[in-house]
Amino acid sequence: MKRGRYQISYITNIKTVFLMLIILWHSSLPYEGNPFFTERASVTWNVAAFTGGLFNVTLISGYVFCSGYLYARSLKHKDRTVFMMIVERAERLLTPYYTYGIVLLVPVYTFLDINSFGRPVHSGLAEGYKTMLLGQFSDYLWFFWMLFWVALFFILISPLVKKNHPAAVFVITLAAAVCVDLFLADFPYFKISQTAPYLICYFEGALVYTYEDKIRTIGVNTKRIAMAVLFAILVLFVIFTPSFFGVYDIVRPIGALFDYFLFVLLDDNRVWARISGSKLYGFLKEYRMDLYLLHMPWSYVTFRLLKPYIENIPWLCITAGFLLTMATAYILAKLKILIISGIRKDSDG
């Protein structure tokens, strides 16, 4: 098997699955009893709380793992300077953060008075823009700043990665994660405080790329056992939720490895090829980032609309909210495309 097939068949496409599951997860947040999420249902649904606990330690972790894998692949196949890589990551990650933060996040959350993660309670536009620009009020867009810092760290040590010294890279990465936990855990700006576990997840992805040919030769039963053990650890974590120092630095990388073995098994059984070849999947892949960037405000709105009618039927409210959110995000994505197309035609003319 060639590496290209690995990358095409599951690494890039997995990111689509994770983004869609994140949108579904966000639709279930009102039922989790999350103290940081102010839009709450009058009932807590244990299924949503348990599933949300699993999603919390697997979805973003898996996405960052895939990013680390593709980073290592790009180092091998693309000849770029450190400066070029930094500029590319900044354009890819920080441009959408500030574009959607300015155009969507602050005005919509201010108008609807959504007191979400990081937004000062009942703040106006000026305070909202100030805290958004500083990376404090970001809600679901926090992910872009976090991934930028993680990518920047590995770009800066890319010469060491290229020389294939995984032990040295791991020690440096682990030291960086510990430093973040010790010295930057309360740093309020630009989501640097959130990077520690994801540095390790990114390292895992890069390491798997380097040794994937060998990993793929592991027997199916061994992969299944590894996946089962990792899943059992995640379940125990969700049930008991320990709070000792650095716990997420351990659990989120475990979640990323679980994701990897799960999708490898799906790929080995050709399940993945059938899923990724479907029209529905092709649609989701085409619009995945648009759906993600546009989804969260409408998750709040749809819950508020549905709450008076089906709040006490959690599975129905979550499903309906998810579908309405996806439909709204799709319509807005198409509208954005039409507007951009019109602007380009005018400029060409």
C-alpha positions as CSV (number, residue, x, y, z in Angstrom):
1,M,0.0,0.0,0.0
2,K,1.2,3.5,-0.8
3,R,1.0,6.4,1.7
4,G,-1.1,8.4,-0.7
5,R,-3.9,5.8,-0.3
6,Y,-3.7,6.1,3.4
7,Q,-3.9,9.9,3.3
8,I,-6.7,10.0,0.8
9,S,-8.8,7.1,2.2
10,Y,-9.0,8.1,5.8
11,I,-6.8,10.9,7.2
12,T,-8.2,13.8,5.3
13,N,-11.7,12.5,5.3
14,I,-11.7,11.7,9.0
15,K,-11.6,15.4,9.6
16,T,-15.0,15.7,7.9
17,V,-16.5,13.1,10.3
18,F,-15.1,14.9,13.3
19,L,-16.4,18.3,12.3
20,M,-19.9,16.9,11.7
21,L,-19.8,15.1,15.0
22,I,-18.7,18.3,16.7
23,I,-21.8,20.1,15.3
24,L,-24.0,17.2,16.6
25,W,-22.2,17.4,20.0
26,H,-22.9,21.2,20.2
27,S,-26.6,20.5,19.5
28,S,-26.7,18.2,22.5
29,L,-24.9,20.6,24.9
30,P,-28.1,22.0,26.5
31,Y,-28.8,18.5,27.9
32,E,-25.3,17.9,29.4
33,G,-25.6,20.1,32.5
34,N,-22.4,21.8,31.5
35,P,-21.9,24.7,33.9
36,F,-20.1,26.8,31.2
37,F,-23.0,26.5,28.7
38,T,-25.7,28.9,29.6
39,E,-28.3,27.6,27.1
40,R,-29.7,24.8,29.1
41,A,-32.7,22.5,29.0
42,S,-34.7,22.0,32.1
43,V,-33.7,18.4,32.1
44,T,-30.4,16.6,31.9
45,W,-30.1,13.6,29.6
46,N,-27.5,11.2,30.9
47,V,-26.9,9.8,27.3
48,A,-26.0,13.3,26.1
49,A,-23.8,13.9,29.1
50,F,-21.9,10.6,28.6
51,T,-21.6,11.0,24.9
52,G,-20.5,14.5,25.3
53,G,-17.8,13.4,27.7
54,L,-16.5,11.0,25.1
55,F,-16.7,13.6,22.3
56,N,-14.8,16.0,24.5
57,V,-11.7,13.8,24.6
58,T,-11.9,12.3,21.1
59,L,-13.1,14.7,18.4
60,I,-10.8,17.7,18.6
61,S,-8.0,15.4,19.7
62,G,-8.5,13.3,16.5
63,Y,-8.7,16.3,14.3
64,V,-5.4,17.6,15.7
65,F,-3.9,14.1,15.3
66,C,-4.8,14.2,11.6
67,S,-3.3,17.7,11.3
68,G,-0.1,16.4,12.8
69,Y,-0.1,13.5,10.3
70,L,-0.6,15.8,7.3
71,Y,2.1,18.2,8.7
72,A,4.7,15.3,8.7
73,R,3.6,14.3,5.2
74,S,4.0,17.9,4.0
75,L,7.5,18.1,5.4
76,K,8.4,15.1,3.2
77,H,6.7,16.1,0.0
78,K,6.9,19.9,0.0
79,D,10.0,22.0,0.1
80,R,9.0,25.1,2.1
81,T,10.8,27.5,4.4
82,V,9.8,28.0,8.0
83,F,8.6,31.4,7.2
84,M,6.4,30.1,4.3
85,M,4.9,27.5,6.6
86,I,4.1,30.0,9.3
87,V,2.4,32.4,6.8
88,E,0.4,29.5,5.3
89,R,-0.9,28.4,8.7
90,A,-1.7,32.0,9.7
91,E,-3.7,32.5,6.6
92,R,-5.5,29.2,6.9
93,L,-6.3,29.4,10.6
94,L,-6.3,33.0,11.8
95,T,-8.1,34.5,8.7
96,P,-11.3,32.5,9.4
97,Y,-11.1,33.2,13.1
98,Y,-11.1,37.0,12.6
99,T,-13.4,37.0,9.6
100,Y,-16.1,35.0,11.3
101,G,-15.4,36.6,14.6
102,I,-16.0,40.1,13.2
103,V,-18.9,39.3,10.8
104,L,-20.8,36.6,12.7
105,L,-19.7,35.8,16.2
106,V,-19.7,39.2,17.9
107,P,-22.8,40.8,16.2
108,V,-25.0,37.7,16.5
109,Y,-24.1,36.8,20.1
110,T,-24.5,40.5,21.1
111,F,-27.9,40.8,19.4
112,L,-29.2,37.6,20.9
113,D,-27.3,38.2,24.2
114,I,-25.8,34.7,24.1
115,N,-23.5,34.5,27.2
116,S,-21.3,31.8,25.8
117,F,-17.7,30.7,26.6
118,G,-15.6,33.8,27.1
119,R,-18.1,36.5,26.3
120,P,-18.5,39.0,29.1
121,V,-22.1,38.8,30.5
122,H,-24.4,41.1,28.7
123,S,-21.5,42.9,27.0
124,G,-22.1,45.3,24.0
125,L,-20.5,45.3,20.6
126,A,-17.4,47.3,21.7
127,E,-16.5,44.9,24.5
128,G,-17.4,41.9,22.4
129,Y,-15.0,42.9,19.6
130,K,-12.3,43.8,22.1
131,T,-12.4,40.4,23.8
132,M,-12.8,38.5,20.4
133,L,-9.7,40.3,18.9
134,L,-7.7,39.3,22.0
135,G,-8.8,35.7,21.7
136,Q,-10.8,35.7,24.9
137,F,-14.3,35.5,23.6
138,S,-14.2,33.0,20.8
139,D,-16.7,30.2,21.7
140,Y,-16.4,27.5,19.0
141,L,-13.7,29.5,17.1
142,W,-11.2,28.9,19.9
143,F,-10.1,25.9,17.9
144,F,-8.4,28.0,15.2
145,W,-6.1,29.8,17.6
146,M,-5.2,26.6,19.5
147,L,-4.3,24.8,16.3
148,F,-2.3,27.8,15.1
149,W,-0.1,27.7,18.2
150,V,0.3,23.9,18.0
151,A,1.3,24.1,14.3
152,L,3.7,27.0,15.0
153,F,5.5,25.0,17.7
154,F,6.1,22.1,15.3
155,I,7.0,24.4,12.4
156,L,9.7,25.9,14.6
157,I,11.1,22.5,15.5
158,S,10.6,21.1,11.9
159,P,14.4,20.7,11.3
160,L,14.4,18.2,14.2
161,V,11.3,16.4,12.9
162,K,12.8,16.1,9.4
163,K,15.9,14.4,10.8
164,N,13.6,11.8,12.3
165,H,14.5,12.0,16.0
166,P,11.1,11.0,17.5
167,A,12.4,10.6,21.1
168,A,13.9,14.1,21.1
169,V,10.8,15.6,19.6
170,F,8.6,13.8,22.1
171,V,10.7,15.1,25.1
172,I,10.6,18.7,23.7
173,T,6.8,18.4,23.1
174,L,6.1,17.0,26.5
175,A,8.2,19.7,28.1
176,A,6.3,22.3,26.2
177,A,3.0,20.8,27.3
178,V,4.1,20.8,31.0
179,C,5.2,24.4,30.7
180,V,1.8,25.4,29.3
181,D,0.1,23.7,32.2
182,L,2.4,25.2,34.8
183,F,2.9,28.7,33.6
184,L,0.2,29.5,31.0
185,A,-2.9,27.7,32.3
186,D,-4.4,31.1,33.4
187,F,-3.2,33.1,30.5
188,P,-6.4,34.6,29.1
189,Y,-5.5,35.5,25.6
190,F,-5.4,33.7,22.2
191,K,-6.1,30.3,23.7
192,I,-2.5,29.4,24.4
193,S,-3.7,27.9,27.7
194,Q,-5.6,25.3,25.7
195,T,-2.7,23.9,23.7
196,A,-1.0,21.4,26.1
197,P,-2.8,18.1,25.3
198,Y,-3.1,19.0,21.6
199,L,0.7,19.4,21.3
200,I,0.9,15.7,22.2
201,C,-1.9,14.7,19.8
202,Y,-0.2,16.6,17.0
203,F,3.1,14.7,17.8
204,E,1.2,11.4,17.7
205,G,-0.1,12.2,14.2
206,A,3.3,13.0,12.9
207,L,4.8,9.9,14.5
208,V,2.1,7.7,13.0
209,Y,2.8,9.1,9.5
210,T,6.5,8.2,9.9
211,Y,5.9,4.6,11.0
212,E,2.5,3.8,9.4
213,D,3.8,1.2,7.1
214,K,4.9,-0.8,10.1
215,I,1.7,-0.1,12.1
216,R,-0.4,-1.3,9.2
217,T,1.3,-4.7,9.4
218,I,0.0,-5.2,12.9
219,G,-2.7,-8.0,13.0
220,V,-6.3,-7.1,13.0
221,N,-7.0,-8.7,16.4
222,T,-4.1,-6.7,17.9
223,K,-5.6,-3.5,16.5
224,R,-9.0,-4.5,17.9
225,I,-7.6,-5.1,21.3
226,A,-5.7,-1.8,21.3
227,M,-8.8,0.0,20.3
228,A,-10.9,-1.7,23.0
229,V,-8.4,-1.0,25.8
230,L,-8.1,2.7,24.7
231,F,-11.9,2.9,24.6
232,A,-12.2,1.4,28.1
233,I,-9.8,4.0,29.5
234,L,-11.9,6.8,27.9
235,V,-15.1,5.4,29.3
236,L,-13.6,5.1,32.8
237,F,-12.4,8.7,32.5
238,V,-15.9,9.9,31.6
239,I,-17.5,8.0,34.4
240,F,-15.1,9.0,37.2
241,T,-13.8,12.4,35.7
242,P,-10.5,12.6,37.7
243,S,-9.1,16.1,38.1
244,F,-5.4,15.6,38.9
245,F,-2.8,17.8,37.2
246,G,-2.3,17.2,33.5
247,V,-5.1,14.6,33.2
248,Y,-6.2,15.9,29.8
249,D,-2.6,15.7,28.6
250,I,-3.0,12.0,29.0
251,V,-6.6,11.4,28.1
252,R,-6.9,13.4,24.9
253,P,-3.9,11.7,23.3
254,I,-5.5,8.4,24.3
255,G,-8.6,9.6,22.6
256,A,-6.7,10.4,19.4
257,L,-5.1,7.0,19.4
258,F,-8.5,5.4,19.8
259,D,-9.7,7.4,16.8
260,Y,-6.8,6.2,14.8
261,F,-7.2,2.5,15.4
262,L,-11.0,2.8,14.9
263,F,-10.6,4.3,11.4
264,V,-7.7,2.1,10.5
265,L,-10.0,-0.9,11.1
266,L,-12.7,0.7,9.1
267,D,-10.3,1.3,6.3
268,D,-8.9,-2.2,6.4
269,N,-12.4,-3.6,6.1
270,R,-13.1,-1.3,3.1
271,V,-16.0,0.3,5.1
272,W,-14.4,3.6,4.9
273,A,-14.1,3.5,1.1
274,R,-17.9,2.9,0.8
275,I,-18.7,5.7,3.2
276,S,-16.4,8.2,1.6
277,G,-17.6,7.4,-1.8
278,S,-21.2,8.2,-1.1
279,K,-23.0,11.4,-2.4
280,L,-23.9,12.5,1.1
281,Y,-20.3,12.2,2.3
282,G,-19.1,14.1,-0.8
283,F,-21.5,16.9,0.1
284,L,-20.4,17.1,3.7
285,K,-16.8,17.0,2.6
286,E,-17.3,19.9,0.2
287,Y,-19.0,22.1,2.8
288,R,-17.5,20.8,6.0
289,M,-15.6,24.0,7.0
290,D,-18.4,26.3,5.9
291,L,-20.8,24.2,8.0
292,Y,-18.5,24.3,11.0
293,L,-17.8,28.0,10.8
294,L,-21.4,28.9,10.5
295,H,-23.1,26.4,12.8
296,M,-22.7,27.5,16.4
297,P,-25.0,30.6,16.5
298,W,-27.7,28.6,14.8
299,S,-27.3,25.8,17.4
300,Y,-28.3,28.4,20.0
301,V,-31.1,29.8,17.9
302,T,-32.7,26.4,17.0
303,F,-32.6,25.3,20.6
304,R,-34.4,28.4,21.7
305,L,-37.0,27.9,18.9
306,L,-37.5,24.2,19.8
307,K,-37.4,24.5,23.6
308,P,-41.0,25.4,24.2
309,Y,-42.3,22.5,22.2
310,I,-40.0,19.4,22.4
311,E,-37.5,20.3,25.1
312,N,-38.6,17.3,27.2
313,I,-37.9,14.9,24.3
314,P,-34.1,15.2,24.3
315,W,-33.3,12.9,21.3
316,L,-35.9,14.6,19.2
317,C,-34.8,18.1,20.2
318,I,-31.2,17.3,19.5
319,T,-31.9,15.6,16.2
320,A,-34.2,18.4,15.0
321,G,-31.7,21.1,16.2
322,F,-28.8,19.4,14.4
323,L,-30.7,19.2,11.1
324,L,-32.0,22.7,11.3
325,T,-28.5,24.0,12.2
326,M,-27.0,22.1,9.2
327,A,-29.7,23.4,6.9
328,T,-29.2,27.0,8.0
329,A,-25.5,26.7,7.8
330,Y,-25.7,25.3,4.3
331,I,-28.0,28.1,3.1
332,L,-25.6,30.7,4.5
333,A,-22.7,28.9,2.9
334,K,-24.4,28.9,-0.5
335,L,-25.3,32.6,0.0
336,K,-21.6,33.4,0.8
337,I,-20.5,31.6,-2.3
338,L,-23.0,33.5,-4.5
339,I,-21.8,36.8,-3.0
340,I,-18.2,36.0,-3.5
341,S,-18.9,34.9,-7.1
342,G,-20.7,38.2,-7.8
343,I,-17.8,40.2,-6.4
344,R,-15.3,38.3,-8.5
345,K,-17.4,38.8,-11.6
346,D,-17.7,42.6,-10.9
347,S,-13.9,42.8,-10.4
348,D,-13.2,40.9,-13.6
349,G,-15.6,43.0,-15.5
